[in-house]
């Protein structure tokens, strides 16, 4: 409606003034931001969410570290085996402990030292190589390899080597055995364990177990 008459003009001015007042009130409220109470409540909620989520995230991260260490360890053993076949000559995978850390490498040149061009990994810090007394009994592993197979021989946690011949089979200084390396984190009781199982044929298996077992093959 056009604001031509005096009455209509007054009504238009009143509406314009009302809109301007409402806009100024909204602008003041918008520029004021959060109140102190709202800010404190938001911080409290964020703190509760962090307390709930951090343990879960840390456990997931440690589980990833354990899986990663087992995968890299088994990969280094496989690389050593394939190198022996490729070179048509025996090659050893050496496990050398230095305090709370273990250096694992394919000793391609046979000098007993990890060279810059030799595949190698370091296990330690949150993940350790463990002895048989720190993990569940390997009954499932013994059953899987068969009663007619050689005895199980735990190779961790000290220094040792795994040697492959030019056919990719393991070489032994004495009687053949089924070798096992155990990995885990003894300070995190619900994380579980991993086992690297080495058959006399040279095949490498990875097994997993919860805190109380049983062992299950994953690769």
MDTraj code that builds the backbone (N, CA, C; nanometers):
import mdtraj as md
import numpy as np

residues = "UNK UNK UNK UNK UNK UNK UNK UNK UNK UNK UNK UNK UNK UNK UNK UNK UNK UNK UNK UNK UNK UNK UNK UNK UNK UNK UNK UNK UNK UNK UNK UNK UNK UNK UNK UNK UNK UNK UNK UNK UNK UNK UNK UNK UNK UNK UNK UNK UNK UNK UNK UNK UNK UNK UNK UNK UNK UNK UNK UNK UNK UNK UNK UNK UNK UNK UNK UNK UNK UNK UNK UNK UNK UNK UNK UNK UNK UNK UNK UNK UNK UNK UNK UNK UNK UNK UNK UNK UNK UNK UNK UNK UNK UNK UNK UNK UNK UNK UNK UNK UNK UNK UNK UNK UNK UNK UNK UNK UNK UNK UNK UNK UNK UNK UNK UNK UNK UNK UNK UNK UNK UNK UNK UNK UNK UNK UNK UNK UNK UNK UNK UNK UNK UNK UNK UNK UNK UNK UNK UNK UNK UNK UNK UNK UNK UNK UNK UNK UNK UNK UNK UNK UNK UNK UNK UNK UNK UNK UNK UNK UNK UNK UNK UNK UNK UNK UNK UNK UNK UNK UNK UNK UNK UNK UNK UNK UNK UNK UNK UNK UNK UNK UNK UNK UNK UNK UNK UNK UNK UNK UNK UNK UNK UNK UNK UNK UNK UNK UNK UNK UNK UNK UNK UNK UNK UNK UNK UNK UNK UNK UNK UNK UNK UNK UNK UNK UNK UNK UNK".split()
xyz = np.array([
    [0.0862, -0.1183, 0.0000],
    [0.0000, 0.0000, 0.0000],
    [0.0893, 0.1226, 0.0000],
    [0.0729, 0.2173, -0.0908],
    [0.1583, 0.3374, -0.0969],
    [0.1357, 0.4254, 0.0246],
    [0.2446, 0.4847, 0.0746],
    [0.2383, 0.5701, 0.1945],
    [0.2164, 0.7142, 0.1507],
    [0.0976, 0.7422, 0.0906],
    [0.0727, 0.8756, 0.0373],
    [-0.0028, 0.9621, 0.1366],
    [-0.1060, 0.9074, 0.2021],
    [-0.1841, 0.9871, 0.2956],
    [-0.1115, 1.0006, 0.4277],
    [-0.1555, 1.0944, 0.5089],
    [-0.0884, 1.1216, 0.6371],
    [-0.0985, 1.0026, 0.7301],
    [-0.2174, 0.9387, 0.7368],
    [-0.2348, 0.8246, 0.8278],
    [-0.1514, 0.7063, 0.7870],
    [-0.1537, 0.6809, 0.6569],
    [-0.0757, 0.5667, 0.6082],
    [0.0718, 0.5942, 0.6260],
    [0.1136, 0.7168, 0.6069],
    [0.2550, 0.7524, 0.6235],
    [0.2996, 0.7291, 0.7664],
    [0.2146, 0.7647, 0.8623],
    [0.2510, 0.7435, 1.0033],
    [0.2649, 0.5948, 1.0327],
    [0.1731, 0.5141, 0.9751],
    [0.1804, 0.3691, 0.9966],
    [0.3081, 0.3119, 0.9364],
    [0.3468, 0.3567, 0.8189],
    [0.4696, 0.3097, 0.7544],
    [0.5915, 0.3471, 0.8366],
    [0.5916, 0.4691, 0.8911],
    [0.7050, 0.5115, 0.9725],
    [0.7161, 0.4266, 1.0985],
    [0.5996, 0.3929, 1.1563],
    [0.6002, 0.3099, 1.2779],
    [0.6564, 0.1711, 1.2489],
    [0.6156, 0.1135, 1.1352],
    [0.6672, -0.0205, 1.0987],
    [0.8160, -0.0161, 1.0708],
    [0.8605, 0.0889, 1.0041],
    [1.0034, 0.1030, 0.9750],
    [1.0834, 0.1151, 1.1041],
    [1.0324, 0.1918, 1.1973],
    [1.0987, 0.2081, 1.3270],
    [1.1024, 0.0757, 1.4033],
    [0.9903, -0.0009, 1.3944],
    [0.9850, -0.1309, 1.4633],
    [1.0884, -0.2274, 1.4062],
    [1.0982, -0.2285, 1.2715],
    [1.1971, -0.3173, 1.2092],
    [1.3389, -0.2775, 1.2495],
    [1.3653, -0.1491, 1.2496],
    [1.4988, -0.1023, 1.2866],
    [1.5340, -0.1397, 1.4292],
    [1.4363, -0.1247, 1.5207],
    [1.4606, -0.1611, 1.6610],
    [1.4881, -0.3109, 1.6754],
    [1.4088, -0.3942, 1.6042],
    [1.4282, -0.5397, 1.6105],
    [1.5644, -0.5789, 1.5554],
    [1.6058, -0.5156, 1.4470],
    [1.7359, -0.5469, 1.3887],
    [1.8497, -0.5102, 1.4826],
    [1.8346, -0.3964, 1.5537],
    [1.9401, -0.3558, 1.6469],
    [1.9488, -0.4516, 1.7660],
    [1.8322, -0.4964, 1.8138],
    [1.8312, -0.5922, 1.9252],
    [1.8971, -0.7229, 1.8844],
    [1.8634, -0.7725, 1.7651],
    [1.9226, -0.8969, 1.7148],
    [2.0728, -0.8824, 1.6973],
    [2.1149, -0.7660, 1.6445],
    [2.2580, -0.7432, 1.6234],
    [2.3333, -0.7429, 1.7560],
    [2.2721, -0.6808, 1.8602],
    [2.3387, -0.6785, 1.9904],
    [2.3511, -0.8190, 2.0474],
    [2.2420, -0.8981, 2.0336],
    [2.2461, -1.0344, 2.0844],
    [2.3490, -1.1193, 2.0096],
    [2.3552, -1.0998, 1.8777],
    [2.4480, -1.1785, 1.7968],
    [2.5927, -1.1434, 1.8284],
    [2.6228, -1.0145, 1.8461],
    [2.7593, -0.9713, 1.8731],
    [2.8029, -1.0052, 2.0148],
    [2.7070, -1.0294, 2.1043],
    [2.7413, -1.0600, 2.2426],
    [2.8088, -1.1955, 2.2542],
    [2.7802, -1.2957, 2.1656],
    [2.8416, -1.4269, 2.1683],
    [2.7895, -1.5123, 2.2821],
    [2.8748, -1.6121, 2.3254],
    [2.8359, -1.7040, 2.4315],
    [2.8526, -1.6378, 2.5680],
    [2.7657, -1.6773, 2.6579],
    [2.7822, -1.6334, 2.7968],
    [2.8870, -1.7199, 2.8640],
    [2.9354, -1.6785, 2.9813],
    [3.0354, -1.7538, 3.0555],
    [2.9816, -1.8909, 3.0957],
    [2.8547, -1.8966, 3.1316],
    [2.7944, -2.0250, 3.1707],
    [2.7918, -2.1211, 3.0539],
    [2.7520, -2.0716, 2.9363],
    [2.7493, -2.1565, 2.8173],
    [2.8886, -2.2068, 2.7818],
    [2.9888, -2.1203, 2.7971],
    [3.1259, -2.1597, 2.7666],
    [3.1744, -2.2679, 2.8621],
    [3.1439, -2.2513, 2.9930],
    [3.1868, -2.3507, 3.0917],
    [3.1189, -2.4858, 3.0683],
    [2.9906, -2.4820, 3.0319],
    [2.9194, -2.6071, 3.0037],
    [2.9806, -2.6777, 2.8829],
    [3.0140, -2.6014, 2.7794],
    [3.0749, -2.6604, 2.6596],
    [3.2096, -2.7238, 2.6923],
    [3.2898, -2.6557, 2.7751],
    [3.4202, -2.7109, 2.8136],
    [3.4022, -2.8377, 2.8955],
    [3.3030, -2.8389, 2.9852],
    [3.2788, -2.9571, 3.0676],
    [3.2381, -3.0768, 2.9817],
    [3.1505, -3.0535, 2.8841],
    [3.1077, -3.1612, 2.7944],
    [3.2261, -3.2132, 2.7132],
    [3.3107, -3.1212, 2.6642],
    [3.4282, -3.1619, 2.5875],
    [3.5228, -3.2449, 2.6737],
    [3.5399, -3.2043, 2.8002],
    [3.6258, -3.2804, 2.8900],
    [3.5738, -3.4207, 2.9150],
    [3.4433, -3.4347, 2.9319],
    [3.3837, -3.5676, 2.9527],
    [3.4043, -3.6563, 2.8308],
    [3.3853, -3.5985, 2.7117],
    [3.4053, -3.6767, 2.5882],
    [3.5501, -3.7215, 2.5735],
    [3.6443, -3.6349, 2.6124],
    [3.7853, -3.6718, 2.6044],
    [3.8187, -3.7841, 2.7014],
    [3.7655, -3.7759, 2.8219],
    [3.7919, -3.8800, 2.9222],
    [3.7397, -4.0149, 2.8742],
    [3.6247, -4.0127, 2.8074],
    [3.5654, -4.1371, 2.7586],
    [3.6408, -4.1926, 2.6384],
    [3.6835, -4.1052, 2.5472],
    [3.7387, -4.1511, 2.4191],
    [3.8879, -4.1802, 2.4224],
    [3.9651, -4.1112, 2.5066],
    [4.1112, -4.1273, 2.5052],
    [4.1546, -4.2713, 2.5325],
    [4.1026, -4.3397, 2.6362],
    [4.1447, -4.4799, 2.6573],
    [4.1157, -4.5699, 2.5365],
    [4.0008, -4.5489, 2.4737],
    [3.9663, -4.6293, 2.3567],
    [4.0613, -4.6012, 2.2411],
    [4.0934, -4.4738, 2.2201],
    [4.1854, -4.4374, 2.1131],
    [4.3256, -4.4916, 2.1396],
    [4.3713, -4.4849, 2.2653],
    [4.5035, -4.5354, 2.2983],
    [4.5113, -4.6867, 2.2791],
    [4.4055, -4.7572, 2.3171],
    [4.4051, -4.9026, 2.2993],
    [4.4069, -4.9376, 2.1501],
    [4.3299, -4.8633, 2.0703],
    [4.3297, -4.8875, 1.9258],
    [4.4668, -4.8592, 1.8658],
    [4.5326, -4.7555, 1.9151],
    [4.6663, -4.7219, 1.8642],
    [4.7677, -4.8297, 1.9007],
    [4.7628, -4.8799, 2.0237],
    [4.8561, -4.9859, 2.0654],
    [4.8289, -5.1155, 1.9887],
    [4.7011, -5.1443, 1.9636],
    [4.6679, -5.2620, 1.8847],
    [4.7242, -5.2493, 1.7432],
    [4.7153, -5.1287, 1.6871],
    [4.7746, -5.1041, 1.5548],
    [4.9255, -5.1250, 1.5593],
    [4.9917, -5.0768, 1.6652],
    [5.1363, -5.0950, 1.6763],
    [5.1735, -5.2425, 1.6834],
    [5.0953, -5.3212, 1.7586],
    [5.1227, -5.4636, 1.7708],
    [5.1054, -5.5346, 1.6371],
    [4.9954, -5.5052, 1.5682],
    [4.9721, -5.5655, 1.4366],
    [5.0799, -5.5247, 1.3367],
    [5.1193, -5.3978, 1.3435],
    [5.2208, -5.3473, 1.2521],
    [5.3552, -5.4156, 1.2761],
    [5.3929, -5.4331, 1.4044],
    [5.5196, -5.4996, 1.4357],
    [5.5193, -5.6440, 1.3881],
    [5.4071, -5.7154, 1.4085],
    [5.3980, -5.8554, 1.3644],
    [5.4044, -5.8648, 1.2128],
    [5.3370, -5.7734, 1.1440],
    [5.3368, -5.7751, 0.9974],
    [5.4762, -5.7469, 0.9414],
    [5.5449, -5.6463, 0.9974],
    [5.6788, -5.6125, 0.9491],
    [5.7789, -5.7228, 0.9816],
    [5.7652, -5.7836, 1.1000],
    [5.8550, -5.8931, 1.1386],
    [5.8400, -6.0101, 1.0420],
    [5.7166, -6.0532, 1.0191],
    [5.6939, -6.1646, 0.9263],
    [5.7385, -6.1276, 0.7850],
    [5.7200, -6.0000, 0.7473],
    [5.7641, -5.9555, 0.6156],
    [5.9154, -5.9618, 0.6000],
    [5.9886, -5.9297, 0.7056],
    [6.1350, -5.9371, 0.7002],
    [6.1811, -6.0814, 0.6862],
    [6.1159, -6.1717, 0.7572],
    [6.1488, -6.3136, 0.7439],
    [6.1220, -6.3642, 0.6020],
    [6.0095, -6.3243, 0.5456],
    [5.9779, -6.3654, 0.4089],
    [6.0771, -6.3078, 0.3092],
    [6.1168, -6.1820, 0.3308],
    [6.2155, -6.1198, 0.2434],
    [6.3475, -6.1951, 0.2485],
    [6.3870, -6.2364, 0.3694],
    [6.5105, -6.3139, 0.3845],
    [6.5018, -6.4445, 0.3073],
    [6.3882, -6.5117, 0.3198],
    [6.3706, -6.6390, 0.2491],
    [6.3783, -6.6210, 0.0975],
    [6.3078, -6.5206, 0.0458],
    [6.3100, -6.4973, -0.0994],
    [6.4492, -6.4558, -0.1467],
    [6.5229, -6.3852, -0.0616],
    [6.6593, -6.3448, -0.0975],
    [6.7492, -6.4668, -0.1108],
    [6.7310, -6.5651, -0.0213],
    [6.8100, -6.6877, -0.0293],
    [6.7813, -6.7624, -0.1598],
    [6.6543, -6.7666, -0.1991],
    [6.6176, -6.8329, -0.3245],
    [6.6749, -6.7567, -0.4435],
    [6.6627, -6.6242, -0.4390],
    [6.7108, -6.5421, -0.5505],
    [6.8628, -6.5499, -0.5646],
    [6.9333, -6.5471, -0.4522],
    [7.0798, -6.5512, -0.4544],
    [7.1334, -6.6938, -0.4738],
    [7.0414, -6.7914, -0.4574],
    [7.0817, -6.9324, -0.4641],
    [7.1933, -6.9615, -0.3633],
    [7.1743, -6.9023, -0.2448],
    [7.2753, -6.9158, -0.1399],
    [7.2069, -6.8924, -0.0050],
    [7.2516, -6.9575, 0.1026],
    [7.1898, -6.9386, 0.2341],
    [7.1967, -6.7928, 0.2807],
    [7.0875, -6.7466, 0.3396],
    [7.0787, -6.6115, 0.3960],
    [7.0118, -6.6213, 0.5321],
    [7.0591, -6.5423, 0.6276],
    [7.0045, -6.5453, 0.7633],
    [6.9266, -6.4185, 0.7949],
    [6.8195, -6.4340, 0.8719],
    [6.7491, -6.3218, 0.9335],
    [6.7955, -6.3179, 1.0789],
    [6.8568, -6.2088, 1.1186],
    [6.9160, -6.1984, 1.2513],
    [6.8270, -6.1129, 1.3410],
    [6.8079, -6.1585, 1.4635],
    [6.7337, -6.0851, 1.5667],
    [6.8332, -6.0519, 1.6770],
    [6.8590, -5.9245, 1.6967],
    [6.9609, -5.8805, 1.7923],
    [6.8975, -5.7855, 1.8940],
    [6.9082, -5.8225, 2.0212],
    [6.8491, -5.7410, 2.1275],
    [6.9494, -5.6394, 2.1791],
    [6.8983, -5.5180, 2.2017],
    [6.9785, -5.4115, 2.2612],
    [6.8928, -5.3406, 2.3647],
    [6.8967, -5.3885, 2.4896],
    [6.8109, -5.3338, 2.5942],
    [6.6660, -5.3708, 2.5693],
    [6.5805, -5.2686, 2.5591],
    [6.4377, -5.2921, 2.5369],
    [6.4008, -5.2896, 2.3894],
    [6.4999, -5.2927, 2.3013],
    [6.4758, -5.2874, 2.1575],
    [6.5400, -5.4080, 2.0894],
    [6.4816, -5.4459, 1.9762],
    [6.5339, -5.5554, 1.8950],
    [6.5485, -5.5074, 1.7510],
    [6.6657, -5.5265, 1.6948],
    [6.6874, -5.4984, 1.5530],
    [6.6781, -5.6299, 1.4774],
    [6.5952, -5.6325, 1.3744],
    [6.5697, -5.7537, 1.2957],
    [6.6005, -5.7205, 1.1501],
    [6.6928, -5.7961, 1.0904],
    [6.7301, -5.7630, 0.9534],
    [6.7692, -5.8868, 0.8740],
    [6.7584, -5.8740, 0.7422],
    [6.8045, -5.9779, 0.6499],
    [6.9515, -5.9537, 0.6230],
    [7.0364, -6.0449, 0.6700],
    [7.1816, -6.0281, 0.6590],
    [7.2285, -6.0741, 0.5209],
    [7.2047, -5.9911, 0.4233],
    [7.2300, -6.0292, 0.2838],
    [7.3779, -6.0505, 0.2549],
    [7.4654, -5.9725, 0.3197],
    [7.6083, -5.9874, 0.2935],
    [7.6779, -6.0814, 0.3910],
    [7.6040, -6.1319, 0.4901],
    [7.6590, -6.2304, 0.5815],
    [7.7623, -6.1797, 0.6795],
    [7.7678, -6.0463, 0.7031],
    [7.8697, -5.9935, 0.7945],
    [7.8219, -5.9824, 0.9387],
    [7.6936, -6.0169, 0.9653],
    [7.6426, -6.0127, 1.1018],
    [7.6079, -5.8752, 1.1518],
    [7.6059, -5.7747, 1.0653],
    [7.5727, -5.6376, 1.1034],
    [7.4653, -5.5827, 1.0098],
    [7.3706, -5.5044, 1.0642],
    [7.2657, -5.4479, 0.9781],
    [7.3214, -5.3391, 0.8877],
    [7.3239, -5.3650, 0.7596],
    [7.3746, -5.2669, 0.6643],
    [7.2659, -5.1716, 0.6178],
    [7.3036, -5.0561, 0.5633],
    [7.2049, -4.9560, 0.5208],
    [7.1151, -5.0019, 0.4071],
    [7.1595, -5.0990, 0.3297],
    [7.0793, -5.1462, 0.2170],
    [7.0065, -5.2769, 0.2479],
    [7.0207, -5.3289, 0.3692],
    [6.9569, -5.4549, 0.4064],
    [6.8215, -5.4289, 0.4716],
    [6.7176, -5.5020, 0.4312],
    [6.5844, -5.4836, 0.4916],
    [6.5917, -5.5062, 0.6423],
    [6.5389, -5.4115, 0.7199],
    [6.5469, -5.4226, 0.8648],
    [6.4341, -5.3446, 0.9317],
    [6.4022, -5.3866, 1.0535],
    [6.3036, -5.3178, 1.1359],
    [6.3567, -5.3131, 1.2787],
    [6.2979, -5.2251, 1.3595],
    [6.3293, -5.2167, 1.5021],
    [6.1992, -5.2344, 1.5796],
    [6.1996, -5.3295, 1.6717],
    [6.0841, -5.3548, 1.7578],
    [6.1217, -5.3141, 1.8994],
    [6.0342, -5.2430, 1.9657],
    [6.0633, -5.2014, 2.1019],
    [5.9686, -5.0940, 2.1488],
    [6.0039, -5.0289, 2.2577],
    [5.9233, -4.9238, 2.3186],
    [5.7934, -4.9827, 2.3725],
    [5.6827, -4.9705, 2.2985],
    [5.5549, -5.0229, 2.3481],
    [5.5337, -5.1697, 2.3152],
    [5.6069, -5.2245, 2.2177],
    [5.5931, -5.3652, 2.1785],
    [5.7243, -5.4364, 2.2074],
    [5.7153, -5.5550, 2.2688],
    [5.8344, -5.6309, 2.3054],
    [5.8252, -5.7728, 2.2510],
    [5.9421, -5.8345, 2.2348],
    [5.9476, -5.9778, 2.2095],
    [5.9397, -6.0482, 2.3447],
    [5.8556, -6.1489, 2.3548],
    [5.8245, -6.2112, 2.4826],
    [5.8640, -6.3583, 2.4838],
    [5.8839, -6.4092, 2.6057],
    [5.9091, -6.5507, 2.6235],
    [5.7805, -6.6285, 2.6387],
    [5.7929, -6.7611, 2.6452],
    [5.6749, -6.8476, 2.6503],
    [5.5936, -6.8267, 2.7775],
    [5.6593, -6.7860, 2.8862],
    [5.5880, -6.7689, 3.0117],
    [5.4986, -6.6468, 3.0183],
    [5.5071, -6.5580, 2.9198],
    [5.4282, -6.4339, 2.9210],
    [5.3041, -6.4400, 2.8338],
    [5.2818, -6.5515, 2.7652],
    [5.1725, -6.5607, 2.6689],
    [5.0899, -6.6861, 2.6953],
    [4.9694, -6.6947, 2.6368],
    [4.8884, -6.8167, 2.6524],
    [4.9588, -6.9388, 2.5936],
    [4.9244, -7.0541, 2.6436],
    [4.9837, -7.1794, 2.5950],
    [4.9522, -7.1980, 2.4463],
    [5.0506, -7.2436, 2.3688],
    [5.0321, -7.2555, 2.2231],
    [4.9675, -7.3869, 2.1809],
    [4.8654, -7.4312, 2.2520],
    [4.8028, -7.5597, 2.2195],
    [4.7444, -7.5605, 2.0790],
    [4.6768, -7.4508, 2.0416],
    [4.6149, -7.4444, 1.9086],
    [4.7206, -7.4463, 1.7987],
    [4.8339, -7.3830, 1.8233],
    [4.9418, -7.3827, 1.7238],
    [4.9976, -7.5236, 1.7079],
    [5.0209, -7.5928, 1.8191],
    [5.0728, -7.7299, 1.8135],
    [4.9766, -7.8219, 1.7404],
    [4.8459, -7.8014, 1.7636],
    [4.7463, -7.8844, 1.6957],
    [4.7455, -7.8561, 1.5456],
    [4.7600, -7.7287, 1.5089],
    [4.7538, -7.6908, 1.3674],
    [4.8729, -7.7446, 1.2890],
    [4.9925, -7.7406, 1.3466],
    [5.1096, -7.7883, 1.2733],
    [5.1139, -7.9411, 1.2675],
    [5.0384, -8.0079, 1.3562],
    [5.0275, -8.1530, 1.3495],
    [5.1186, -8.2248, 1.4474],
    [5.0711, -8.3354, 1.4956],
    [5.1469, -8.4127, 1.5945],
    [5.2746, -8.4721, 1.5368],
    [5.2789, -8.4907, 1.4052],
    [5.3977, -8.5469, 1.3430],
    [5.5049, -8.4448, 1.3119],
    [5.4766, -8.3149, 1.3375],
    [5.5732, -8.2096, 1.3083],
    [5.6794, -8.2028, 1.4183],
    [5.7918, -8.1362, 1.3900],
    [5.8935, -8.1183, 1.4934],
    [5.8391, -8.0396, 1.6120],
    [5.9105, -8.0448, 1.7224],
    [5.8681, -7.9765, 1.8444],
    [5.8689, -7.8251, 1.8263],
    [5.7853, -7.7568, 1.9063],
    [5.7833, -7.6110, 1.9064],
    [5.9059, -7.5589, 1.9806],
    [5.9653, -7.4549, 1.9264],
    [6.0848, -7.3956, 1.9862],
    [6.0671, -7.2446, 1.9912],
    [6.0528, -7.1887, 2.1118],
    [6.0343, -7.0444, 2.1280],
    [6.1686, -6.9750, 2.1101],
    [6.1783, -6.8874, 2.0116],
    [6.3031, -6.8207, 1.9770],
    [6.3185, -6.6846, 2.0444],
    [6.2120, -6.6279, 2.0963],
    [6.2186, -6.4974, 2.1620],
    [6.2313, -6.5179, 2.3127],
    [6.2820, -6.4180, 2.3869],
    [6.3074, -6.2811, 2.3438],
    [6.4526, -6.2473, 2.3144],
    [6.5469, -6.3412, 2.3270],
    [6.6889, -6.3074, 2.3146],
    [6.7385, -6.3006, 2.1718],
    [6.8701, -6.2985, 2.1588],
    [6.9334, -6.2949, 2.0270],
    [6.9210, -6.4308, 1.9592],
    [6.8946, -6.4286, 1.8307],
    [6.8859, -6.5532, 1.7549],
    [6.8934, -6.5210, 1.6064],
    [6.8958, -6.6258, 1.5251],
    [6.8904, -6.6071, 1.3795],
    [6.8095, -6.7198, 1.3171],
    [6.7505, -6.6880, 1.2046],
    [6.6754, -6.7862, 1.1260],
    [6.7430, -6.7923, 0.9902],
    [6.7921, -6.9118, 0.9545],
    [6.8691, -6.9267, 0.8309],
    [6.7912, -7.0074, 0.7281],
    [6.7936, -6.9584, 0.6040],
    [6.7254, -7.0249, 0.4928],
    [6.8285, -7.0732, 0.3912],
    [6.8019, -7.1912, 0.3328],
    [6.8908, -7.2393, 0.2276],
    [6.8439, -7.1891, 0.0917],
    [6.9127, -7.2298, -0.0138],
    [6.8838, -7.1782, -0.1479],
    [6.7479, -7.2227, -0.2014],
    [6.6854, -7.3186, -0.1352],
    [6.5506, -7.3625, -0.1747],
    [6.4416, -7.2912, -0.0951],
    [6.4805, -7.2112, 0.0047],
    [6.3844, -7.1396, 0.0879],
    [6.3440, -7.2143, 0.2122],
    [6.4042, -7.3320, 0.2357],
    [6.3754, -7.4080, 0.3578],
    [6.4693, -7.3609, 0.4695],
    [6.4298, -7.3834, 0.5930],
    [6.5132, -7.3435, 0.7054],
    [6.6306, -7.4389, 0.7247],
    [6.7417, -7.3830, 0.7660],
    [6.8594, -7.4605, 0.8021],
    [6.8719, -7.4622, 0.9542],
    [6.9058, -7.5780, 1.0091],
    [6.9140, -7.5932, 1.1544],
    [7.0522, -7.6431, 1.1947],
    [7.1043, -7.5937, 1.3081],
    [7.2314, -7.6470, 1.3585],
    [7.2158, -7.7880, 1.4155],
    [7.0920, -7.8229, 1.4538],
    [7.0628, -7.9554, 1.5067],
    [6.9343, -8.0083, 1.4467],
    [6.8494, -8.0639, 1.5327],
    [6.7216, -8.1176, 1.4851],
    [6.6282, -8.0046, 1.4421],
    [6.5456, -8.0347, 1.3422],
    [6.4494, -7.9354, 1.2934],
    [6.3433, -7.9072, 1.3991],
    [6.2974, -7.7822, 1.4056],
    [6.1934, -7.7411, 1.5001],
    [6.0973, -7.6457, 1.4310],
    [5.9844, -7.6233, 1.4946],
    [5.8909, -7.5182, 1.4536],
    [5.9199, -7.3973, 1.5423],
    [5.9763, -7.2923, 1.4843],
    [6.0157, -7.1751, 1.5623],
    [5.8996, -7.0801, 1.5868],
    [5.9016, -7.0145, 1.7034],
    [5.7967, -6.9182, 1.7381],
    [5.8613, -6.7942, 1.7993],
    [5.8191, -6.6783, 1.7507],
    [5.8493, -6.5501, 1.8145],
    [5.7182, -6.4946, 1.8702],
    [5.7188, -6.4534, 1.9961],
    [5.6003, -6.3926, 2.0574],
    [5.6199, -6.2418, 2.0690],
    [5.5123, -6.1663, 2.0422],
    [5.5143, -6.0206, 2.0563],
    [5.3961, -5.9765, 2.1405],
    [5.4153, -5.8703, 2.2186],
    [5.3051, -5.8172, 2.2980],
    [5.3484, -5.6976, 2.3798],
    [5.2551, -5.6495, 2.4599],
    [5.2791, -5.5381, 2.5513],
    [5.2326, -5.5830, 2.6898],
    [5.3260, -5.6146, 2.7775],
    [5.2908, -5.6722, 2.9074],
    [5.2231, -5.5716, 2.9997],
    [5.2346, -5.4418, 2.9721],
    [5.1716, -5.3414, 3.0578],
    [5.0260, -5.3154, 3.0214],
    [4.9809, -5.3656, 2.9064],
    [4.8409, -5.3505, 2.8636],
    [4.7809, -5.4901, 2.8606],
    [4.7085, -5.5250, 2.9655],
    [4.6662, -5.6640, 2.9856],
    [4.5605, -5.7107, 2.8858],
    [4.4816, -5.6199, 2.8311],
    [4.3735, -5.6628, 2.7424],
    [4.4081, -5.6477, 2.5946],
    [4.5347, -5.6213, 2.5634],
    [4.5735, -5.5990, 2.4244],
    [4.5866, -5.7293, 2.3470],
    [4.6291, -5.8355, 2.4148],
    [4.6495, -5.9624, 2.3464],
    [4.7928, -5.9774, 2.2965],
    [4.8167, -6.0807, 2.2174],
    [4.9517, -6.1152, 2.1747],
    [4.9508, -6.1571, 2.0277],
    [5.0703, -6.1587, 1.9680],
    [5.0895, -6.2086, 1.8328],
    [5.2030, -6.3096, 1.8351],
    [5.1961, -6.4059, 1.7464],
    [5.3005, -6.5068, 1.7343],
    [5.3417, -6.5194, 1.5880],
    [5.4726, -6.5206, 1.5641],
    [5.5271, -6.5481, 1.4315],
    [5.5739, -6.6931, 1.4335],
    [5.5109, -6.7775, 1.3535],
    [5.5398, -6.9215, 1.3527],
    [5.6170, -6.9553, 1.2256],
    [5.7334, -7.0203, 1.2431],
    [5.8208, -7.0547, 1.1314],
    [5.8250, -7.2060, 1.1151],
    [5.7745, -7.2554, 1.0056],
    [5.7767, -7.3986, 0.9782],
    [5.9120, -7.4385, 0.9187],
    [5.9506, -7.5641, 0.9343],
    [6.0780, -7.6088, 0.8752],
    [6.0855, -7.5869, 0.7250],
    [5.9721, -7.5889, 0.6573],
    [5.9711, -7.5665, 0.5118],
    [6.0077, -7.4237, 0.4747],
    [6.0060, -7.3329, 0.5731],
    [6.0354, -7.1928, 0.5469],
    [5.9120, -7.1049, 0.5482],
    [5.7927, -7.1622, 0.5495],
    [5.6687, -7.0843, 0.5525],
    [5.6578, -7.0057, 0.6835],
    [5.5963, -6.8874, 0.6739],
    [5.5807, -6.7993, 0.7888],
    [5.4316, -6.7768, 0.8142],
    [5.3893, -6.7952, 0.9371],
    [5.2501, -6.7734, 0.9761],
    [5.2438, -6.6688, 1.0873],
    [5.1310, -6.5959, 1.0905],
    [5.1054, -6.5005, 1.1979],
    [4.9807, -6.5448, 1.2729],
    [4.9916, -6.5530, 1.4058],
    [4.8810, -6.5944, 1.4914],
    [4.8503, -6.4846, 1.5910],
    [4.7255, -6.4826, 1.6397],
    [4.6841, -6.3849, 1.7394],
    [4.6105, -6.4544, 1.8523],
    [4.6178, -6.3933, 1.9715],
    [4.5475, -6.4488, 2.0879],
    [4.5127, -6.3361, 2.1835],
    [4.3978, -6.3503, 2.2507],
    [4.3616, -6.2571, 2.3550],
    [4.4416, -6.2850, 2.4810],
    [4.4163, -6.2105, 2.5888],
    [4.4920, -6.2306, 2.7119],
    [4.4893, -6.3742, 2.7637],
    [4.3771, -6.4445, 2.7446],
    [4.3672, -6.5821, 2.7925],
    [4.3685, -6.6857, 2.6829],
    [4.3950, -6.6445, 2.5592],
    [4.3898, -6.7389, 2.4474],
    [4.2463, -6.7544, 2.3982],
    [4.2211, -6.8486, 2.3078],
    [4.3190, -6.9359, 2.2425],
    [4.3852, -6.8660, 2.1234],
    [4.4866, -6.9299, 2.0681],
    [4.5551, -6.8770, 1.9519],
    [4.4739, -6.9056, 1.8254],
    [4.4735, -6.8067, 1.7346],
    [4.4061, -6.8219, 1.6057],
    [4.4969, -6.7686, 1.4964],
    [4.5031, -6.8415, 1.3870],
    [4.5881, -6.7980, 1.2757],
    [4.5193, -6.6865, 1.1982],
    [4.5966, -6.5807, 1.1656],
    [4.5405, -6.4697, 1.0893],
    [4.6044, -6.4580, 0.9505],
    [4.7187, -6.5193, 0.9303],
    [4.7808, -6.5173, 0.7967],
    [4.8858, -6.6269, 0.7873],
])
top = md.Topology()
chain = top.add_chain()
for i, resn in enumerate(residues, 1):
    res = top.add_residue(resn, chain, resSeq=i)
    for name in ("N", "CA", "C"):
        top.add_atom(name, md.element.get_by_symbol(name[0]), res)
traj = md.Trajectory(xyz[None], top)
